[in-house]
Amino acid sequence: MNWINNVVRPKIQRVFQKKETPDNLWHKCSACGEMIFHRDLDAALRVCPSCDHHMRLGTKERLASLYDGGEYQTVAIDAVQVDPLKFRDQKRYPDRLKEARTRTGRDDSVSVTFGALDGVETVIAIQDFDFMGGSLGMAAGEALIKGAEVALEKNCAYILFTAAGGARMQEGILALMQMPRVTVAVQILRESGLPFIVVLCDPTTGGVLASYAMLGDIQISEPGSLIGFSGRRVIEQTIREKLPDGFQSAEFAYDHGMLDMIVHRHKMKETLSRLIRLLTHRNRYSNEPQTTLPALNDKTSARG
């Protein structure tokens, strides 16, 4: 009897036992509720095939979709002092940094890269919301300035993708000081005649929006991105008025002149390529100046 219970029955149960499906195989669209298979969602760059809702895209996936062949060089960033204010809330600041670095595999919220975008050398920096809400600290400020320095050195365009909740409170005034520092770097780029293009992703808020995120020669956004300085509730309580629906959406910002264009993620690379060649007078697959300017074949300034 023990042989039947201990050997035979467990074998029979294993044969008929249902295998559990991993939780991460299907993703639910937060806009329309559609269930999307994870491979289909990745192939679509995390854009819902049913309602076209743009979900947040990781740094590696975004870079792979922009650079030719997905190949690029990662720019090394100078180290900064960790926890200069000895900040502590529920956790010590170094512990929060360690957790974010372990979870994301990155040193900080901003990654700077260099490579060919449609054959034209380009510097691309990405501010990733997954790392402590994309918050701006000293390391992020150094990364953004380093990106401008590389663009000056390579004599190429500088593209910045923003997604942030503002300055990092754990670094206080030292984080806030990164805003004017990056602003100065952008001004040096402008005086050198090099394009600075900003793509606002979901969400771009706080001091980041109030400074360098709105200093691009061309201001672009992905559809449906949250763009605003402070929260809706705070604004309504301050001005004691009811705000219109969607007033902090990319579409609202475009309609009221804050953006130059809204571009679908699937068309982002070709749009940036045309803009860079237009602004730098570069031919495709060549970094030599051209004598005639390429024309925009479609009305990209309308919602792409």
BAFI-3210 file (N, C-alpha, C; in Angstrom, 3 decimals, decimal comma, padded with zeros to 6 digits):
// residues 304
n [1|2|3|4|5|6|7|8|9|10|11|12|13|14|15|16|17|18|19|20|21|22|23|24|25|26|27|28|29|30|31|32|33|34|35|36|37|38|39|40|41|42|43|44|45|46|47|48|49|50|51|52|53|54|55|56|57|58|59|60|61|62|63|64|65|66|67|68|69|70|71|72|73|74|75|76|77|78|79|80|81|82|83|84|85|86|87|88|89|90|91|92|93|94|95|96|97|98|99|100|101|102|103|104|105|106|107|108|109|110|111|112|113|114|115|116|117|118|119|120|121|122|123|124|125|126|127|128|129|130|131|132|133|134|135|136|137|138|139|140|141|142|143|144|145|146|147|148|149|150|151|152|153|154|155|156|157|158|159|160|161|162|163|164|165|166|167|168|169|170|171|172|173|174|175|176|177|178|179|180|181|182|183|184|185|186|187|188|189|190|191|192|193|194|195|196|197|198|199|200|201|202|203|204|205|206|207|208|209|210|211|212|213|214|215|216|217|218|219|220|221|222|223|224|225|226|227|228|229|230|231|232|233|234|235|236|237|238|239|240|241|242|243|244|245|246|247|248|249|250|251|252|253|254|255|256|257|258|259|260|261|262|263|264|265|266|267|268|269|270|271|272|273|274|275|276|277|278|279|280|281|282|283|284|285|286|287|288|289|290|291|292|293|294|295|296|297|298|299|300|301|302|303|304]
n.u [000,848|001,963|003,792|002,145|000,967|003,214|004,770|003,450|001,021|001,975|003,391|001,340|-000,144|001,666|001,672|-000,866|-000,921|-001,519|000,338|001,542|001,035|003,439|003,353|004,184|003,740|001,621|000,334|-001,628|-003,248|-003,284|-004,963|-007,045|-007,568|-006,915|-005,501|-002,210|000,184|003,458|005,672|004,627|004,040|006,595|007,705|006,205|007,280|006,224|003,753|000,311|-001,494|-004,193|-005,380|-003,391|-002,029|000,766|002,999|005,386|008,779|011,757|015,242|017,257|015,711|014,661|016,964|017,902|015,955|016,477|019,208|021,288|021,154|021,007|023,348|025,693|027,756|028,407|028,670|031,078|030,590|031,644|032,341|030,395|029,986|028,579|025,618|025,886|024,597|024,030|021,525|018,466|015,460|012,860|014,620|018,192|019,852|022,023|021,270|018,874|019,828|021,430|019,504|018,011|019,983|020,591|018,152|017,658|020,041|021,625|023,736|022,695|019,948|020,189|021,343|023,962|024,735|026,451|026,353|025,379|022,594|020,436|022,610|023,865|026,034|025,259|024,450|022,744|020,820|019,150|016,661|015,598|012,603|012,353|014,461|014,488|012,302|013,290|014,574|016,359|019,633|022,974|024,594|023,023|022,959|025,693|025,872|024,155|025,484|027,887|026,995|026,457|029,075|030,285|028,798|029,678|032,370|032,221|030,921|028,109|024,526|022,474|020,347|017,745|015,859|013,324|012,038|010,755|010,320|011,137|013,522|015,908|015,066|016,684|019,127|018,800|019,544|021,768|020,908|019,057|020,770|021,731|020,047|020,460|023,121|022,963|021,427|023,227|025,060|023,445|023,062|025,650|025,871|023,952|025,110|027,213|026,030|024,900|022,354|019,859|017,657|014,647|012,778|009,855|008,793|006,522|006,315|006,916|007,848|007,802|010,835|012,499|010,957|010,594|013,032|015,707|014,295|012,535|014,023|014,769|015,747|013,948|010,873|009,514|007,039|005,871|002,762|000,099|001,645|002,300|002,626|003,723|004,110|003,397|001,140|-002,302|-004,244|-002,935|-002,651|-005,328|-006,249|-004,714|-005,313|-008,000|-009,846|-011,565|-009,885|-009,489|-010,216|-007,534|-005,557|-002,859|-001,759|000,128|-001,144|-002,756|-000,756|000,475|-001,602|-001,696|000,684|003,068|004,561|006,328|005,754|003,960|004,938|004,575|005,788|006,717|007,479|009,504|012,329|012,746|011,708|013,383|015,751|015,297|014,985|017,513|019,210|018,141|018,659|021,409|022,405|023,272|023,993|022,271|023,680|026,151|028,494|029,245|028,729|025,857|024,759|022,160|019,028|017,255|013,845|010,938|008,936|006,386|003,730|005,030|004,928|002,331|000,273|002,084]
n.v [-001,214|001,190|001,469|001,951|004,392|006,020|005,863|005,026|006,577|009,352|009,474|009,161|011,477|013,445|013,143|013,999|016,502|019,970|022,339|025,373|028,565|031,005|034,268|036,436|036,165|037,280|040,550|043,185|045,791|049,030|050,953|050,003|047,468|045,171|041,920|041,066|039,104|038,547|038,454|039,488|042,039|043,052|042,978|044,948|047,184|047,782|048,976|049,108|046,905|047,142|049,595|051,443|052,491|053,833|052,180|052,286|052,185|050,303|051,246|049,800|048,549|050,774|052,048|050,030|050,138|052,501|052,946|052,020|048,687|048,147|048,700|050,366|052,667|052,840|055,645|056,488|057,697|060,183|059,488|060,451|062,009|059,907|060,115|062,862|064,479|062,873|061,623|060,361|058,622|056,537|054,648|054,418|056,588|055,505|052,797|052,786|053,536|051,306|049,274|050,172|050,066|047,358|046,287|047,471|047,309|049,435|052,330|054,803|057,139|058,187|057,317|057,500|057,396|056,614|056,513|055,322|056,692|055,920|056,093|058,460|059,975|060,187|061,392|059,963|060,360|058,872|059,216|057,290|056,165|053,999|053,910|055,036|056,736|058,191|060,381|063,480|063,774|064,342|062,525|062,026|064,612|064,953|063,014|064,021|066,381|065,300|064,016|066,251|067,205|065,113|065,273|067,769|067,161|065,174|066,565|066,428|065,721|065,973|064,013|063,795|061,735|062,106|061,149|061,625|062,357|064,698|066,601|064,873|064,251|063,338|064,456|067,108|070,573|070,188|068,511|070,188|072,090|070,915|071,488|074,257|073,791|071,870|073,365|075,378|073,803|073,020|075,500|076,042|074,075|075,071|077,508|076,478|075,555|073,032|070,555|070,153|067,923|067,140|064,524|064,004|061,689|059,413|059,610|063,172|065,500|068,048|069,715|068,921|069,156|071,889|072,916|071,859|070,025|071,416|072,878|072,163|072,363|071,249|070,117|067,160|064,618|061,468|059,838|060,462|060,952|061,960|065,253|067,782|070,249|070,110|068,078|067,405|067,677|069,320|071,691|072,391|072,821|074,993|077,100|077,059|076,204|074,208|072,005|071,347|068,162|065,946|067,897|067,797|066,184|064,954|065,607|067,792|069,616|069,899|071,031|073,522|074,733|073,948|071,860|070,735|068,550|065,438|062,167|058,899|055,935|053,937|055,383|056,941|056,743|057,230|059,792|061,308|060,932|062,352|064,925|065,401|065,329|067,449|069,617|069,561|069,465|067,077|064,251|061,127|058,227|059,401|061,622|063,953|067,371|068,495|070,098|070,770|070,970|068,308|067,505|067,336|064,632|064,004|065,339|065,711|067,398|067,494|065,328|062,454]
n.w [000,000|000,762|-001,292|-003,464|-002,723|-002,352|-004,667|-007,156|-007,302|-007,075|-009,535|-011,428|-010,850|-011,590|-014,338|-015,122|-014,106|-014,269|-016,035|-014,871|-016,280|-016,959|-015,438|-016,921|-019,637|-020,967|-021,510|-020,286|-021,882|-020,657|-021,556|-023,328|-022,418|-023,779|-024,144|-024,705|-026,311|-025,086|-026,835|-029,198|-028,327|-027,720|-030,289|-031,457|-030,332|-027,855|-028,325|-028,313|-030,367|-030,805|-029,845|-030,203|-028,080|-026,429|-024,573|-021,852|-022,835|-022,619|-022,067|-023,549|-025,527|-026,852|-027,853|-029,554|-031,498|-032,763|-033,572|-036,348|-037,227|-034,572|-033,243|-031,194|-029,321|-025,883|-023,886|-021,528|-018,247|-015,976|-012,563|-009,706|-006,466|-004,038|-002,220|-001,061|000,786|002,902|003,080|004,378|004,463|004,711|003,977|003,620|001,331|-000,289|-000,206|-001,615|-004,128|-004,692|-004,858|-007,093|-009,081|-009,133|-009,953|-012,478|-013,862|-014,553|-014,004|-013,375|-013,950|-016,527|-019,711|-022,049|-025,446|-028,566|-032,079|-035,379|-036,880|-039,223|-040,897|-040,211|-037,949|-034,541|-031,281|-028,637|-025,802|-023,074|-020,728|-018,266|-016,888|-015,241|-013,474|-010,445|-010,987|-013,136|-012,129|-011,779|-010,900|-009,624|-011,043|-013,304|-014,357|-015,001|-016,986|-019,007|-019,675|-020,536|-022,832|-024,449|-024,728|-026,169|-028,517|-029,436|-029,821|-031,810|-033,711|-034,272|-034,205|-031,238|-029,449|-027,145|-025,087|-022,864|-019,686|-016,778|-013,284|-012,202|-010,227|-008,122|-004,904|-002,855|-003,246|-003,081|-003,293|-004,854|-006,847|-008,097|-009,145|-011,408|-013,477|-014,481|-015,272|-017,326|-019,054|-019,815|-021,240|-023,370|-024,573|-025,463|-027,417|-029,195|-029,964|-031,374|-033,592|-033,701|-033,778|-031,239|-030,227|-028,670|-027,313|-025,791|-023,520|-021,858|-018,350|-018,564|-016,374|-013,752|-012,645|-014,721|-017,060|-016,879|-017,538|-019,317|-020,907|-022,459|-024,206|-026,722|-030,192|-031,861|-030,736|-029,765|-029,187|-027,950|-028,740|-026,457|-024,181|-020,809|-019,916|-017,977|-015,341|-012,552|-010,530|-011,455|-009,385|-007,520|-008,970|-009,472|-006,852|-006,222|-008,059|-007,872|-009,796|-012,259|-014,305|-017,839|-019,424|-020,057|-020,154|-019,665|-021,552|-024,402|-026,759|-026,081|-025,393|-027,883|-029,421|-028,233|-028,805|-027,510|-028,441|-031,362|-032,950|-032,906|-032,796|-033,948|-032,404|-034,109|-036,294|-035,464|-035,855|-038,646|-038,790|-037,059|-038,450|-040,859|-039,817|-038,650|-040,909|-042,267|-040,544|-040,277|-042,778|-043,930|-045,991|-046,490|-045,014|-044,998|-043,634|-044,701|-045,562|-047,444|-050,463|-051,080|-049,416|-047,857|-048,406|-046,367|-046,818|-046,005|-043,994|-041,287|-039,174|-038,463|-036,468|-036,204]
ca.u [000,000|002,857|004,398|001,151|000,802|004,452|005,420|002,542|000,095|002,658|003,702|000,097|-000,510|002,566|001,264|-002,076|-000,814|-001,528|001,492|001,144|001,549|004,110|002,525|004,669|003,563|000,581|000,280|-002,908|-003,141|-003,933|-005,913|-008,219|-007,768|-006,553|-004,425|-001,247|001,266|004,641|006,532|003,979|004,175|007,984|007,900|005,531|007,910|005,315|002,610|-000,854|-001,970|-005,629|-005,744|-002,211|-001,508|002,209|003,459|006,769|009,755|013,044|016,367|017,890|014,787|014,556|018,214|017,950|015,025|016,920|020,510|021,385|021,553|020,987|024,718|026,067|028,763|027,960|029,613|031,402|030,256|032,486|031,692|030,075|029,916|027,348|024,994|026,622|023,837|023,754|020,058|017,792|014,041|012,588|015,847|019,341|019,939|022,855|020,525|017,930|020,606|021,848|018,330|017,685|021,022|020,431|016,917|017,695|021,310|022,245|024,338|021,801|018,750|020,484|022,339|024,420|025,277|026,882|026,318|024,809|021,150|020,198|023,869|024,401|026,519|024,323|024,497|021,405|020,740|017,813|016,342|014,719|011,735|012,475|015,488|014,054|011,420|014,030|014,874|017,600|020,602|024,293|025,059|022,256|023,442|026,985|025,627|023,595|026,558|028,824|026,402|026,695|030,503|030,553|028,212|030,603|033,589|031,933|030,252|026,885|023,301|022,271|018,934|017,460|014,551|013,094|010,929|011,239|009,416|011,731|014,825|015,987|014,988|017,762|020,323|018,448|019,978|022,764|020,145|018,488|021,829|021,999|019,204|021,194|024,340|022,587|020,977|024,431|025,588|022,569|023,340|026,918|025,526|023,231|026,073|028,074|025,244|024,549|020,950|019,474|016,277|014,105|011,579|009,241|008,097|005,621|005,885|007,960|007,227|008,653|011,919|013,047|010,160|010,744|014,368|016,300|013,378|011,810|014,999|015,161|015,475|012,696|010,219|008,704|006,501|005,137|001,325|-000,448|002,578|001,951|003,564|003,236|005,040|002,925|-000,045|-003,588|-004,904|-002,229|-002,972|-006,730|-006,373|-004,023|-006,020|-009,416|-010,613|-011,592|-009,066|-010,073|-009,726|-006,377|-004,811|-001,434|-001,411|000,932|-002,033|-003,131|000,436|000,667|-002,654|-001,463|001,960|004,239|005,293|006,381|005,134|003,744|005,418|004,361|007,048|007,163|008,006|010,431|013,667|012,758|011,462|014,615|016,740|015,025|015,255|018,963|019,782|017,659|019,294|022,878|022,755|024,032|023,395|022,058|024,854|027,359|028,597|029,692|027,639|025,279|024,509|020,726|018,360|016,209|012,500|010,100|008,002|005,037|003,476|005,393|004,578|001,038|000,469|002,576]
ca.v [000,000|002,342|001,577|002,578|005,797|006,781|005,786|004,973|007,715|010,596|009,453|009,426|012,883|014,284|013,041|014,785|017,799|021,112|023,227|026,767|029,498|032,155|035,475|037,501|035,847|038,153|041,886|043,852|047,209|049,864|051,864|049,328|046,195|044,059|041,042|040,991|038,167|039,357|038,558|040,424|043,382|043,460|043,226|046,214|048,231|048,052|049,773|048,224|046,761|047,409|051,008|052,262|053,076|053,700|051,830|052,702|051,349|050,271|051,916|048,939|048,350|052,018|052,240|049,048|050,546|053,751|052,839|051,079|047,363|048,077|048,776|051,689|052,705|053,470|056,676|056,399|058,912|060,377|059,176|061,579|061,645|059,227|060,569|064,003|065,097|061,839|061,653|059,145|058,696|055,193|053,905|055,239|056,863|054,498|051,549|052,976|053,483|049,930|048,528|050,597|049,570|045,903|045,986|047,962|047,027|050,694|053,086|055,900|057,268|058,653|056,583|058,265|056,492|057,224|055,563|055,780|056,672|056,038|056,426|059,738|059,895|060,857|061,109|059,794|060,172|058,428|059,347|056,138|056,306|052,826|054,149|056,047|057,692|059,031|061,635|064,172|063,971|064,753|061,582|062,285|065,875|064,700|062,243|064,910|067,289|064,471|063,840|067,481|067,263|064,154|065,832|068,805|066,502|064,445|067,495|065,748|066,078|065,434|063,701|063,444|061,193|062,389|060,547|061,910|062,976|065,926|066,489|063,834|064,936|062,887|065,260|068,476|071,683|069,691|068,023|071,346|072,798|070,266|072,095|075,318|073,255|071,269|074,472|076,003|072,881|073,122|076,785|075,894|073,334|075,964|078,457|075,745|075,193|071,617|070,384|069,508|067,489|066,538|063,695|063,864|060,420|059,371|061,002|064,188|066,438|068,714|070,591|068,483|069,826|073,332|073,364|071,426|069,239|072,309|073,732|071,577|073,071|070,615|069,469|066,034|063,774|060,277|060,009|060,154|061,163|062,930|066,370|068,825|070,601|069,520|067,258|068,047|068,026|070,457|072,888|072,748|073,377|076,276|078,136|076,901|076,059|072,877|071,962|070,506|066,792|065,735|069,135|067,519|065,172|065,443|066,189|069,118|070,456|070,177|071,957|074,838|075,283|073,545|070,851|070,891|067,401|064,185|061,148|057,511|055,261|053,182|056,322|057,833|056,722|057,921|061,215|061,881|060,918|063,473|066,175|065,581|065,680|068,791|070,619|069,516|069,434|065,856|063,230|059,839|057,358|060,194|062,733|065,130|068,325|068,487|071,443|071,021|070,464|067,312|067,971|066,401|064,103|064,014|066,398|065,165|068,359|067,044|064,171|061,346]
ca.w [000,000|000,785|-002,614|-004,342|-002,327|-002,424|-005,976|-008,304|-007,321|-007,476|-010,961|-012,161|-010,641|-012,396|-015,736|-015,355|-013,437|-015,179|-015,931|-014,687|-017,285|-016,340|-015,398|-017,795|-021,059|-021,517|-020,915|-020,489|-022,233|-019,643|-022,196|-023,877|-021,750|-024,664|-023,705|-025,797|-026,064|-024,801|-028,015|-030,131|-027,764|-027,920|-031,724|-031,768|-029,516|-026,744|-028,778|-028,378|-031,741|-030,902|-029,649|-030,484|-026,845|-026,287|-023,236|-021,623|-023,518|-021,933|-022,721|-024,545|-026,637|-027,617|-028,590|-030,636|-032,549|-033,373|-034,219|-037,464|-036,791|-033,112|-032,749|-030,703|-028,262|-024,643|-023,455|-020,101|-017,494|-014,800|-011,289|-008,828|-005,056|-003,644|-000,981|-000,498|001,881|003,915|003,144|004,819|004,818|005,201|003,693|003,291|-000,100|-000,973|-000,331|-002,718|-005,357|-004,907|-005,312|-008,460|-009,978|-009,255|-010,682|-013,860|-014,514|-014,975|-012,913|-012,998|-014,768|-017,885|-020,488|-023,213|-026,460|-029,825|-033,181|-036,648|-037,036|-040,657|-041,541|-039,746|-036,575|-033,631|-029,852|-028,075|-024,350|-022,667|-019,309|-018,072|-015,724|-014,379|-012,457|-009,480|-011,635|-014,068|-011,441|-012,132|-009,840|-010,094|-012,056|-014,515|-014,904|-015,636|-018,202|-020,013|-020,109|-021,302|-024,151|-025,217|-025,040|-027,244|-029,735|-029,900|-030,294|-033,045|-034,618|-034,691|-033,496|-029,897|-029,249|-025,759|-024,747|-021,453|-018,941|-015,427|-012,333|-011,680|-009,570|-007,099|-003,612|-001,965|-003,483|-002,766|-004,135|-005,796|-007,999|-008,793|-009,862|-012,687|-014,510|-015,176|-015,881|-018,610|-019,900|-020,378|-022,241|-024,545|-025,217|-026,181|-028,633|-030,104|-030,516|-032,298|-034,767|-033,674|-033,366|-029,987|-030,430|-027,454|-027,461|-024,478|-023,359|-020,704|-018,213|-018,413|-015,451|-012,771|-013,053|-016,006|-018,083|-016,745|-017,933|-020,585|-021,723|-023,349|-024,884|-027,994|-031,447|-032,268|-029,601|-030,218|-028,126|-028,341|-028,482|-025,145|-023,072|-019,772|-019,940|-017,075|-014,272|-011,300|-010,684|-011,710|-008,131|-006,933|-009,757|-009,245|-005,505|-006,171|-008,825|-007,534|-011,025|-012,843|-015,503|-018,901|-019,517|-020,914|-020,363|-019,565|-022,549|-025,524|-027,763|-025,592|-025,522|-029,309|-029,860|-027,647|-029,246|-026,723|-029,195|-032,810|-033,591|-032,188|-033,719|-033,559|-032,096|-035,283|-037,275|-034,777|-036,456|-039,935|-038,556|-036,524|-039,528|-041,760|-039,111|-038,505|-042,215|-042,601|-039,697|-040,397|-044,207|-044,177|-046,831|-045,854|-045,002|-045,191|-042,698|-045,438|-045,809|-048,774|-050,978|-051,100|-048,224|-048,120|-048,081|-045,634|-047,792|-045,471|-043,007|-039,994|-038,119|-037,961|-035,605|-036,993]
c.u [000,866|003,503|003,433|001,028|002,057|005,064|004,424|001,670|000,791|003,008|002,468|-000,298|000,379|002,192|000,096|-002,035|-000,739|-000,308|001,026|001,807|002,225|003,273|002,936|004,512|002,553|000,565|-001,063|-002,692|-003,920|-004,980|-007,187|-008,497|-007,433|-005,401|-003,497|-000,141|002,590|005,562|005,947|004,130|005,601|008,258|007,274|006,099|006,974|004,251|001,439|-001,359|-003,447|-005,961|-004,587|-001,668|-000,017|002,561|004,918|007,744|011,095|014,153|016,969|016,997|014,668|015,813|018,317|017,040|015,493|018,226|020,495|021,918|021,541|022,358|025,074|027,138|028,171|029,044|029,823|031,167|031,150|031,693|031,466|030,010|028,558|026,882|025,739|025,918|023,542|022,254|019,501|016,319|013,655|013,796|016,981|019,429|020,845|022,142|019,510|018,659|020,999|020,691|017,990|018,707|020,915|019,233|017,012|018,973|022,015|022,778|023,435|020,717|019,020|021,592|022,673|025,105|025,655|026,880|025,698|023,298|020,858|021,452|024,506|024,811|025,655|024,615|023,065|021,522|019,303|017,690|015,252|013,931|011,859|013,493|015,069|013,237|012,128|014,513|016,264|018,447|021,939|024,814|024,332|022,699|024,772|026,809|025,099|024,647|027,590|028,294|026,610|028,160|030,867|029,987|029,100|031,870|033,380|031,271|028,968|025,702|023,226|020,770|018,740|016,027|014,349|011,908|011,326|010,140|009,974|013,090|014,767|016,078|016,134|019,050|020,044|018,902|021,005|022,094|019,574|019,538|022,159|021,171|019,909|022,467|024,036|022,109|022,155|025,029|024,761|022,829|024,652|026,699|024,878|024,184|027,025|027,325|024,850|023,132|020,826|017,985|015,812|012,837|011,024|008,421|007,271|006,337|007,092|007,363|008,283|009,722|012,571|012,293|010,398|012,118|014,747|015,349|012,577|012,753|015,436|014,911|014,186|012,147|009,255|008,133|005,902|003,658|000,948|000,467|002,033|003,027|003,007|004,223|004,648|001,610|-001,327|-004,245|-004,265|-002,599|-004,397|-006,936|-005,722|-004,821|-007,527|-010,303|-010,534|-010,830|-009,697|-009,469|-008,540|-005,489|-003,296|-001,004|-000,577|000,056|-002,478|-001,956|000,699|-000,343|-002,415|-000,030|003,183|005,127|005,276|005,706|004,933|004,038|005,161|005,708|007,592|007,762|009,094|011,792|013,703|012,520|012,718|015,692|016,539|015,349|016,751|019,586|019,344|018,429|020,812|023,357|023,609|023,265|023,187|023,283|026,127|027,346|029,140|028,520|027,122|024,907|023,035|020,085|017,331|014,862|011,780|008,992|006,572|004,914|003,734|005,015|003,151|001,282|000,835|002,032]
c.v [001,240|002,572|002,267|004,070|006,627|006,835|005,909|006,215|009,035|010,633|009,746|010,893|013,807|014,269|013,968|016,174|018,924|021,993|024,676|027,651|030,666|033,419|036,513|037,206|036,768|039,476|042,533|045,328|048,040|050,792|051,153|047,982|044,978|043,255|040,778|040,019|038,925|039,497|039,514|041,862|043,904|043,783|044,545|047,376|048,722|049,094|048,821|048,120|047,097|048,894|051,966|052,967|052,794|053,415|052,251|051,673|051,443|050,914|051,060|048,750|049,609|052,253|051,281|049,439|051,786|053,611|051,781|049,739|047,183|048,169|050,211|051,544|053,405|054,423|056,563|057,745|058,993|060,115|060,449|061,071|061,023|059,765|061,747|064,642|064,117|061,717|060,294|059,440|057,343|054,280|054,894|055,390|055,867|053,166|051,639|052,909|052,050|049,087|048,875|050,069|048,073|045,552|046,355|047,597|048,256|051,437|054,212|056,052|057,648|057,812|057,404|057,311|057,274|056,156|056,183|055,603|056,953|056,544|057,717|059,607|060,761|060,453|061,041|059,553|059,816|058,521|058,323|056,256|055,134|053,024|055,340|057,153|058,622|060,328|062,165|064,374|064,373|063,832|061,796|063,589|065,712|063,954|063,144|065,879|066,528|064,227|065,058|067,590|066,316|064,667|066,936|068,190|065,824|065,328|066,887|066,197|065,370|065,259|063,237|062,947|061,374|061,593|060,660|062,537|064,244|065,670|065,461|064,476|064,536|063,682|066,761|069,510|071,237|069,103|069,184|072,090|072,146|070,882|073,255|074,818|072,657|072,347|075,175|075,119|072,920|074,422|076,736|075,110|074,247|076,967|077,798|075,284|073,730|071,436|069,696|069,203|066,760|065,764|063,451|062,588|060,461|058,847|061,932|065,331|067,168|069,602|070,203|069,154|071,326|073,824|072,775|070,632|070,103|073,234|073,182|072,503|072,542|069,875|068,410|065,325|062,524|060,493|059,640|060,383|062,196|064,000|067,468|069,085|069,967|068,802|068,058|068,523|069,248|071,744|073,349|073,349|074,749|077,380|078,105|076,906|074,616|072,911|071,054|069,113|066,722|066,942|068,926|066,396|065,805|066,132|067,598|070,088|070,827|071,206|073,371|075,337|074,891|072,550|071,178|069,740|066,271|063,065|059,764|056,823|054,491|054,085|057,233|057,887|057,489|059,418|061,908|061,944|062,104|064,810|066,446|066,003|067,071|069,861|070,668|069,500|068,210|064,930|061,963|058,956|058,116|061,326|063,989|066,067|068,208|069,899|071,781|070,370|069,412|067,850|066,905|065,934|064,072|065,087|065,843|066,107|068,129|065,791|062,969|060,029]
c.w [000,000|-000,580|-003,581|-004,023|-002,584|-003,815|-007,127|-008,392|-007,668|-008,960|-011,802|-012,036|-011,458|-013,865|-016,035|-014,719|-014,464|-014,938|-015,845|-015,734|-016,584|-016,456|-016,432|-019,281|-021,728|-020,760|-021,258|-020,783|-021,225|-020,237|-022,637|-023,234|-022,589|-024,064|-024,885|-025,408|-026,012|-026,013|-029,050|-029,643|-027,940|-029,391|-032,150|-030,979|-028,419|-027,106|-028,951|-029,812|-031,906|-030,837|-029,878|-029,252|-026,723|-024,828|-023,077|-022,190|-022,803|-022,752|-023,826|-025,761|-027,499|-028,448|-029,765|-031,790|-033,303|-034,148|-035,318|-036,973|-035,291|-032,487|-032,362|-029,648|-027,041|-024,155|-021,949|-019,424|-016,256|-013,521|-010,478|-007,399|-004,735|-002,291|-000,348|000,695|003,016|004,158|003,571|005,057|005,411|004,988|003,484|001,771|-000,830|-001,156|-001,471|-004,065|-005,695|-005,433|-006,754|-009,456|-010,179|-010,125|-012,156|-014,599|-015,027|-013,754|-012,437|-014,045|-016,218|-018,505|-021,733|-024,181|-027,717|-030,906|-034,410|-036,638|-038,506|-041,370|-041,077|-038,280|-035,657|-032,195|-029,337|-026,572|-023,997|-021,156|-019,007|-016,777|-014,767|-013,264|-011,590|-010,149|-012,599|-013,451|-011,786|-010,890|-010,430|-011,189|-013,382|-015,177|-015,612|-016,951|-019,319|-020,555|-020,939|-022,710|-025,036|-025,619|-026,179|-028,564|-030,306|-030,484|-031,644|-034,101|-035,175|-033,841|-032,144|-029,697|-027,811|-025,633|-023,247|-020,920|-017,480|-014,581|-011,725|-011,060|-008,441|-005,717|-002,686|-002,151|-003,383|-003,771|-005,159|-007,034|-008,795|-009,611|-011,199|-013,809|-015,201|-015,846|-017,252|-019,581|-020,554|-021,469|-023,521|-025,296|-026,004|-027,479|-029,662|-030,746|-031,510|-033,544|-034,825|-033,143|-032,010|-030,092|-029,171|-027,792|-026,068|-024,432|-022,076|-019,456|-018,186|-017,598|-014,630|-013,380|-014,361|-017,139|-018,063|-017,171|-019,285|-021,472|-022,695|-024,122|-026,225|-029,176|-032,067|-031,054|-030,127|-028,987|-028,740|-028,017|-027,054|-023,969|-022,084|-019,730|-019,035|-015,956|-012,943|-011,542|-010,846|-010,417|-007,487|-007,657|-009,479|-007,856|-005,406|-006,860|-008,590|-008,781|-011,513|-014,162|-016,560|-018,910|-020,466|-021,097|-020,236|-020,510|-023,655|-026,559|-027,367|-025,739|-026,981|-029,805|-029,354|-027,863|-028,446|-027,467|-030,683|-033,531|-032,594|-033,167|-033,147|-033,381|-033,296|-036,360|-036,693|-035,482|-037,761|-039,772|-038,042|-037,601|-040,468|-041,094|-038,984|-039,825|-042,650|-041,829|-039,850|-041,841|-044,539|-045,108|-046,029|-046,062|-045,345|-044,203|-043,366|-045,669|-047,235|-049,187|-051,014|-049,899|-048,603|-047,680|-047,284|-046,564|-047,290|-044,401|-041,611|-038,861|-037,626|-037,147|-036,447|-036,570]
res [m|n|w|i|n|n|v|v|r|p|k|i|q|r|v|f|q|k|k|e|t|p|d|n|l|w|h|k|c|s|a|c|g|e|m|i|f|h|r|d|l|d|a|a|l|r|v|c|p|s|c|d|h|h|m|r|l|g|t|k|e|r|l|a|s|l|y|d|g|g|e|y|q|t|v|a|i|d|a|v|q|v|d|p|l|k|f|r|d|q|k|r|y|p|d|r|l|k|e|a|r|t|r|t|g|r|d|d|s|v|s|v|t|f|g|a|l|d|g|v|e|t|v|i|a|i|q|d|f|d|f|m|g|g|s|l|g|m|a|a|g|e|a|l|i|k|g|a|e|v|a|l|e|k|n|c|a|y|i|l|f|t|a|a|g|g|a|r|m|q|e|g|i|l|a|l|m|q|m|p|r|v|t|v|a|v|q|i|l|r|e|s|g|l|p|f|i|v|v|l|c|d|p|t|t|g|g|v|l|a|s|y|a|m|l|g|d|i|q|i|s|e|p|g|s|l|i|g|f|s|g|r|r|v|i|e|q|t|i|r|e|k|l|p|d|g|f|q|s|a|e|f|a|y|d|h|g|m|l|d|m|i|v|h|r|h|k|m|k|e|t|l|s|r|l|i|r|l|l|t|h|r|n|r|y|s|n|e|p|q|t|t|l|p|a|l|n|d|k|t|s|a|r|g]
***
